[in-house]
Amino acid sequence: MRKWIASIALFSLPMVCVKAANLVTLTVDEVPVTQVLQALVAQEKQNIVIPSEVSGNVSLNLTDVPWLQALQTVAASAGLTLNQQGNIWQVHTVQSRQQKQAEQEAAQAKRKLNAPTLTRSISLRYADATELAKAGDKLLSPQGAITVDTRLNRLLVRDNKEGVAALEKWVAQMDLPVEQVELAAYIVTINEKSLRELGVKWGMAQDTPAARGQMSGLSADLSVATAATRVGFNIGSINARLLELELSALEQKQQLEIIASPRLLASHLQPASIKQGSEIPYQVSNGDNGNTAVEFKEAVLGMEVTPTVLPDNRIRLKLHISQNMPGQVLQQAGGEALAIDKQEIETQVEVKSGETLALGGIFSQKNTTGSAQVPGLGAIPGFGRLFRQDAKDNERRELVVFITPRLAAVH
């Protein structure tokens, strides 16, 4: 009896379903969803196609709802979807929509599989063909394939027209030159007086970046990873237009020693390193049978730099500079071990292209002895002491690294 009353009410449109300025008022209780959809579409003099598998009842109470919203609400409450083509509405169940979509995807995949294949040769100028092939393989259809020609650094692509076009577009975006940085460095040991002559003054740590010509001090771990202490080192930028000439002049005066002046060319995000030195041989005895063997340890000066090219002509440098020298030979139960005295600087800084950084804070003591005498008289035994003056000089020197990065021109 309840369903019968609802059906009668549904079709008493002036009482239950009222159209006023495209607004709908609708009250139904357990009425077949197909009837409600047909009644709503009839109000706008449109058409509707409802497949036979659509079933179920709906209960709704809508008051002054826009017509289109009411139609969509009724469909959604029954788990249906609508598709409009002109003035014809098509109703689909979720299962039928999913099945149709799957059929369309399968048909599209079949068309691609049966499409004629093309072969293209893509030559690369900058990128590595092997690396691009690993990622580019995902852009191809199931029938596509990539072959790498390492000799000519090119890709041989076989796929349908769509797949080949997509891969060519992607390769054009990836085959770009990697920016490179030229690095010029001077690694010197210098005394405090000569540092002042160069205009280098180490300051206290600052929160703000050092201005050009000023120095700032930072704290960083200069020792090996397992060390328990931290050491301070200084870092800053200086005006270095005549740095090479000034260093050469100071070296001639024996006020500094240029240990090395390496030149490196490093690519963006790729480490570059240089080492200078030797391997020190030392004998190691075997305590069991008395035999000895020769082992080697490196005693080198090395610099490793990893540049990162930033916008606005700026460069970030990750630096690791080490000076390792042979130390004492230690006697152990199983033989001998050679100690290596290490001095290291490791930091990360950001500068403009062409700006010179100064890194320092590792000190060494240089002891010298000498004598001044009156020629002839100073060499007389005993009496010569009156005409001779012996002197000892303890000079404290600092290991300083001047490094200038410049963006290299990309061709």
C-alpha positions as CSV (number, residue, x, y, z in Angstrom):
1,M,0.0,0.0,0.0
2,R,2.9,2.4,0.8
3,K,4.6,2.0,-2.6
4,W,1.3,2.5,-4.4
5,I,0.6,5.8,-2.6
6,A,4.2,7.0,-3.4
7,S,3.8,6.2,-7.1
8,I,0.5,8.1,-7.2
9,A,2.1,11.0,-5.4
10,L,5.1,11.0,-7.8
11,F,2.9,11.5,-10.8
12,S,0.8,14.1,-9.1
13,L,3.4,16.6,-10.3
14,P,1.5,19.9,-9.3
15,M,1.5,18.6,-5.7
16,V,4.9,16.9,-5.3
17,C,7.3,17.8,-8.2
18,V,6.9,21.5,-8.9
19,K,9.0,23.4,-11.5
20,A,9.5,27.1,-10.7
21,A,12.4,29.0,-12.1
22,N,14.2,25.6,-12.7
23,L,13.8,24.7,-9.1
24,V,12.5,21.3,-8.1
25,T,10.6,20.2,-5.0
26,L,10.4,16.4,-4.9
27,T,9.3,13.9,-2.2
28,V,9.3,10.2,-2.9
29,D,9.4,7.1,-0.7
30,E,10.7,3.8,-2.0
31,V,10.0,4.6,-5.6
32,P,11.9,2.9,-8.5
33,V,14.8,5.1,-9.5
34,T,14.0,4.7,-13.2
35,Q,10.6,6.4,-12.7
36,V,12.1,9.3,-10.7
37,L,14.7,9.9,-13.4
38,Q,12.1,9.7,-16.2
39,A,9.9,12.2,-14.4
40,L,12.7,14.7,-13.8
41,V,13.9,14.5,-17.4
42,A,10.4,15.0,-18.7
43,Q,10.1,18.3,-16.8
44,E,12.9,19.8,-19.1
45,K,11.5,18.0,-22.2
46,Q,14.7,16.1,-22.5
47,N,15.4,12.4,-23.2
48,I,17.0,9.7,-21.2
49,V,18.3,6.2,-21.9
50,I,18.3,3.8,-19.0
51,P,19.8,0.3,-19.5
52,S,17.8,-2.7,-18.3
53,E,20.3,-3.6,-15.5
54,V,19.4,-0.4,-13.6
55,S,17.2,-1.3,-10.6
56,G,16.5,-0.3,-7.1
57,N,14.3,2.2,-5.2
58,V,15.0,5.7,-3.8
59,S,13.6,7.8,-1.0
60,L,14.1,11.6,-1.3
61,N,12.9,14.8,0.0
62,L,14.2,17.8,-2.0
63,T,12.9,21.4,-1.7
64,D,13.7,24.2,-4.1
65,V,16.7,22.4,-5.6
66,P,18.1,23.3,-9.1
67,W,16.9,20.9,-11.7
68,L,20.4,19.6,-12.7
69,Q,21.4,19.2,-9.1
70,A,18.3,17.2,-8.4
71,L,18.9,14.9,-11.4
72,Q,22.5,14.3,-10.3
73,T,21.4,13.7,-6.7
74,V,18.9,11.0,-7.7
75,A,21.4,9.3,-9.8
76,A,24.2,9.4,-7.2
77,S,21.8,8.1,-4.5
78,A,21.3,4.9,-6.5
79,G,25.0,4.5,-7.4
80,L,24.6,5.7,-11.0
81,T,26.5,8.0,-13.3
82,L,25.1,10.3,-16.0
83,N,26.5,11.2,-19.4
84,Q,24.9,14.0,-21.5
85,Q,25.0,14.1,-25.3
86,G,22.9,17.0,-26.5
87,N,19.5,16.6,-25.0
88,I,19.9,12.9,-24.4
89,W,21.0,11.6,-21.0
90,Q,22.6,8.2,-20.7
91,V,22.5,6.4,-17.4
92,H,25.3,3.9,-16.4
93,T,25.9,1.7,-13.5
94,V,29.3,1.9,-11.9
95,Q,30.1,-1.6,-13.0
96,S,29.1,-0.9,-16.6
97,R,31.2,2.3,-16.6
98,Q,34.2,0.5,-15.3
99,Q,33.8,-2.3,-17.8
100,K,33.4,0.2,-20.7
101,Q,36.5,2.1,-19.6
102,A,38.5,-1.2,-19.4
103,E,37.3,-2.1,-22.9
104,Q,38.4,1.3,-24.2
105,E,41.8,0.9,-22.6
106,A,42.2,-2.6,-24.0
107,A,41.2,-1.4,-27.5
108,Q,43.7,1.5,-27.3
109,A,46.5,-0.8,-26.1
110,K,45.6,-3.2,-29.0
111,R,45.7,-0.4,-31.5
112,K,49.2,0.6,-30.2
113,L,50.4,-2.9,-30.3
114,N,49.3,-3.3,-33.9
115,A,50.5,0.1,-35.0
116,P,53.5,0.1,-37.4
117,T,56.8,0.7,-35.8
118,L,59.5,3.2,-36.6
119,T,63.2,3.3,-36.0
120,R,65.1,6.4,-35.0
121,S,68.7,7.2,-34.2
122,I,69.0,9.9,-31.5
123,S,72.6,11.3,-31.1
124,L,73.4,12.8,-27.7
125,R,75.8,15.7,-27.2
126,Y,76.0,16.0,-23.4
127,A,74.0,13.2,-21.7
128,D,75.3,9.7,-21.3
129,A,73.3,7.3,-23.6
130,T,73.4,4.4,-21.1
131,E,72.0,6.5,-18.3
132,L,69.2,8.0,-20.5
133,A,68.2,4.5,-21.8
134,K,67.5,3.3,-18.3
135,A,64.9,6.0,-17.7
136,G,63.6,6.4,-21.2
137,D,62.6,2.8,-21.5
138,K,59.6,3.5,-19.3
139,L,58.2,5.9,-22.0
140,L,57.9,3.3,-24.7
141,S,55.0,1.1,-25.5
142,P,55.2,-2.7,-24.8
143,Q,56.5,-3.3,-28.3
144,G,59.2,-0.6,-28.1
145,A,62.9,-1.1,-27.4
146,I,66.0,1.0,-26.9
147,T,69.5,0.0,-28.0
148,V,72.6,1.9,-26.8
149,D,75.5,2.7,-29.1
150,T,78.2,3.5,-26.6
151,R,80.8,4.1,-29.4
152,L,78.9,7.1,-30.8
153,N,76.9,7.9,-27.6
154,R,73.5,7.5,-29.3
155,L,70.2,5.8,-28.8
156,L,68.6,3.5,-31.4
157,V,64.8,3.6,-30.7
158,R,62.2,1.3,-32.2
159,D,58.5,1.9,-31.4
160,N,55.3,3.2,-32.8
161,K,55.0,6.8,-34.0
162,E,53.5,8.0,-30.7
163,G,56.2,6.3,-28.6
164,V,59.1,7.6,-30.7
165,A,57.8,11.2,-30.6
166,A,57.4,11.1,-26.8
167,L,60.9,9.7,-26.4
168,E,62.5,12.3,-28.8
169,K,60.8,15.1,-26.9
170,W,62.0,13.8,-23.5
171,V,65.5,13.3,-24.8
172,A,65.6,16.9,-26.1
173,Q,64.7,18.1,-22.5
174,M,67.4,15.9,-20.9
175,D,70.3,16.3,-23.3
176,L,71.5,19.6,-21.9
177,P,75.1,20.7,-21.1
178,V,76.2,20.3,-17.4
179,E,77.6,23.5,-16.1
180,Q,81.3,23.4,-15.1
181,V,83.4,25.3,-12.7
182,E,87.1,26.2,-13.1
183,L,88.9,26.1,-9.7
184,A,92.2,27.8,-9.1
185,A,93.8,27.3,-5.7
186,Y,97.0,28.2,-3.8
187,I,97.9,26.2,-0.8
188,V,100.6,28.1,1.2
189,T,102.2,28.2,4.6
190,I,102.5,31.8,5.7
191,N,103.4,33.8,8.8
192,E,101.2,36.4,10.5
193,K,103.1,39.4,9.2
194,S,102.7,38.3,5.6
195,L,99.0,37.7,6.2
196,R,98.7,41.3,7.3
197,E,100.5,42.4,4.1
198,L,98.0,40.6,2.1
199,G,95.2,42.3,3.9
200,V,93.9,39.2,5.5
201,K,92.5,39.7,9.0
202,W,90.6,36.8,10.6
203,G,87.6,38.0,12.6
204,M,85.2,36.6,15.0
205,A,82.2,34.4,13.9
206,Q,79.3,36.4,12.5
207,D,75.8,35.5,11.7
208,T,75.8,37.5,8.5
209,P,77.9,36.7,5.4
210,A,81.3,38.4,5.2
211,A,81.4,41.4,2.9
212,R,84.0,41.5,0.2
213,G,87.5,42.3,1.7
214,Q,86.4,41.2,5.1
215,M,87.0,37.9,6.9
216,S,84.7,35.9,9.2
217,G,85.6,33.1,11.5
218,L,83.6,29.8,11.7
219,S,83.8,26.7,13.8
220,A,84.1,23.3,12.1
221,D,85.4,19.8,12.6
222,L,88.8,19.7,11.1
223,S,89.8,16.2,12.3
224,V,88.8,12.7,11.4
225,A,85.2,11.6,12.0
226,T,86.1,9.7,15.1
227,A,87.9,12.6,16.8
228,A,86.6,13.8,20.1
229,T,87.6,17.5,19.8
230,R,86.7,20.3,17.5
231,V,89.0,22.9,16.1
232,G,88.3,26.4,14.8
233,F,89.2,27.6,11.4
234,N,88.8,30.9,9.6
235,I,87.0,31.6,6.3
236,G,86.4,34.7,4.2
237,S,86.7,36.4,0.9
238,I,89.4,38.9,-0.2
239,N,90.2,41.1,-3.2
240,A,92.5,38.8,-5.2
241,R,93.1,40.5,-8.5
242,L,96.9,40.6,-7.9
243,L,97.0,37.6,-5.5
244,E,99.3,35.5,-7.7
245,L,101.9,38.3,-8.0
246,E,101.7,39.1,-4.3
247,L,102.2,35.5,-3.3
248,S,105.2,35.1,-5.7
249,A,106.8,38.3,-4.2
250,L,106.3,37.0,-0.7
251,E,107.8,33.6,-1.6
252,Q,110.9,35.3,-3.0
253,K,111.3,37.1,0.3
254,Q,110.9,33.6,2.0
255,Q,108.0,34.9,4.0
256,L,105.7,32.2,2.7
257,E,106.0,28.8,1.0
258,I,103.7,27.9,-1.9
259,I,103.1,24.2,-1.2
260,A,100.9,23.6,-4.3
261,S,98.8,25.6,-6.8
262,P,96.3,23.0,-8.3
263,R,93.9,23.8,-11.1
264,L,90.7,21.8,-11.4
265,L,87.7,21.6,-13.7
266,A,84.7,20.2,-12.0
267,S,81.1,19.6,-13.3
268,H,78.0,20.5,-11.4
269,L,77.5,18.2,-8.4
270,Q,80.5,16.0,-9.4
271,P,83.5,15.8,-7.1
272,A,86.9,16.6,-8.5
273,S,90.2,15.9,-6.6
274,I,93.9,16.3,-6.9
275,K,96.7,14.7,-4.8
276,Q,100.4,15.6,-4.6
277,G,102.9,13.6,-2.5
278,S,104.3,10.2,-2.2
279,E,103.8,6.8,-0.5
280,I,106.2,6.2,2.4
281,P,107.6,2.7,2.7
282,Y,108.3,1.2,6.1
283,Q,109.2,-2.2,7.4
284,V,106.9,-4.3,9.5
285,S,108.3,-7.3,11.3
286,N,106.4,-10.4,12.0
287,G,106.8,-11.3,15.7
288,D,106.2,-15.0,15.1
289,N,109.0,-15.9,12.6
290,G,111.1,-12.7,12.5
291,N,110.4,-12.0,8.9
292,T,109.8,-8.4,7.7
293,A,107.5,-6.9,5.1
294,V,107.4,-3.5,3.5
295,E,104.1,-1.6,3.7
296,F,103.2,1.9,2.3
297,K,101.3,4.8,3.6
298,E,100.2,7.9,1.7
299,A,101.8,11.2,2.7
300,V,100.1,13.6,0.3
301,L,98.6,17.0,0.0
302,G,95.1,16.6,-1.4
303,M,92.1,18.8,-2.3
304,E,88.6,17.5,-3.2
305,V,85.9,19.9,-4.3
306,T,82.3,19.3,-5.2
307,P,80.7,22.4,-6.8
308,T,77.0,23.2,-7.0
309,V,76.0,25.9,-9.6
310,L,73.3,28.2,-8.2
311,P,71.3,31.0,-9.7
312,D,72.6,34.6,-10.0
313,N,76.1,33.5,-10.9
314,R,76.8,31.9,-7.5
315,I,78.6,28.7,-6.6
316,R,78.4,26.5,-3.5
317,L,81.6,24.6,-2.8
318,K,82.0,21.5,-0.6
319,L,85.7,21.5,0.2
320,H,88.0,18.9,1.8
321,I,91.7,19.8,1.9
322,S,94.3,17.7,3.7
323,Q,98.0,17.8,4.3
324,N,99.4,14.5,5.6
325,M,103.0,14.1,6.5
326,P,105.0,11.1,7.9
327,G,105.3,11.1,11.7
328,Q,106.8,8.8,14.2
329,V,107.5,5.1,13.8
330,L,105.7,3.4,16.6
331,Q,106.9,0.1,18.0
332,Q,104.2,-2.5,18.6
333,A,104.1,-6.1,19.7
334,G,103.6,-7.4,16.1
335,G,106.1,-5.0,14.5
336,E,106.2,-1.3,13.5
337,A,103.5,1.2,12.5
338,L,104.1,4.5,10.8
339,A,102.1,7.5,12.2
340,I,100.8,10.0,9.7
341,D,100.4,13.6,10.9
342,K,97.2,15.0,9.4
343,Q,96.0,18.5,8.9
344,E,92.6,18.9,7.3
345,I,90.0,21.5,6.4
346,E,86.5,20.5,5.5
347,T,83.7,22.9,5.0
348,Q,80.9,24.1,2.6
349,V,80.8,27.7,1.4
350,E,78.9,29.8,-1.1
351,V,80.5,32.6,-3.2
352,K,80.1,34.5,-6.4
353,S,81.9,33.3,-9.6
354,G,85.4,34.9,-9.6
355,E,85.4,35.6,-5.9
356,T,88.4,34.3,-3.9
357,L,88.0,32.4,-0.6
358,A,90.7,32.2,2.1
359,L,90.6,29.2,4.4
360,G,93.0,28.9,7.4
361,G,93.4,28.0,11.0
362,I,95.9,25.1,10.9
363,F,99.2,26.2,12.4
364,S,102.7,24.8,12.5
365,Q,105.9,25.9,14.3
366,K,109.1,26.4,12.3
367,N,112.3,26.6,14.4
368,T,115.4,28.0,12.8
369,T,118.9,28.7,14.1
370,G,121.7,30.9,12.7
371,S,124.6,33.0,13.6
372,A,126.1,36.3,12.6
373,Q,129.9,36.9,12.9
374,V,132.8,39.1,11.9
375,P,134.6,37.4,9.1
376,G,137.8,35.7,10.2
377,L,137.6,36.8,13.9
378,G,134.3,35.0,14.6
379,A,135.9,31.7,13.7
380,I,138.7,31.9,16.3
381,P,138.2,29.2,19.0
382,G,137.2,30.7,22.3
383,F,138.1,34.3,21.4
384,G,135.7,34.2,18.4
385,R,132.6,34.3,20.7
386,L,133.2,37.9,21.2
387,F,132.7,38.5,17.5
388,R,129.9,36.0,16.9
389,Q,126.2,36.2,17.7
390,D,124.0,33.0,17.8
391,A,120.3,33.4,17.3
392,K,117.2,31.1,17.4
393,D,114.0,32.0,15.7
394,N,110.6,30.3,16.4
395,E,108.2,31.2,13.6
396,R,104.5,30.3,13.7
397,R,103.1,29.6,10.3
398,E,99.6,29.0,9.2
399,L,98.3,26.7,6.4
400,V,96.1,28.9,4.2
401,V,94.2,28.0,1.1
402,F,93.2,30.6,-1.4
403,I,90.6,29.2,-3.9
404,T,88.9,31.0,-6.8
405,P,85.9,29.3,-8.5
406,R,84.7,30.6,-11.9
407,L,81.9,29.4,-14.1
408,A,83.2,27.9,-17.3
409,A,81.7,28.8,-20.6
410,V,79.4,26.1,-21.9
411,H,79.8,25.3,-25.6
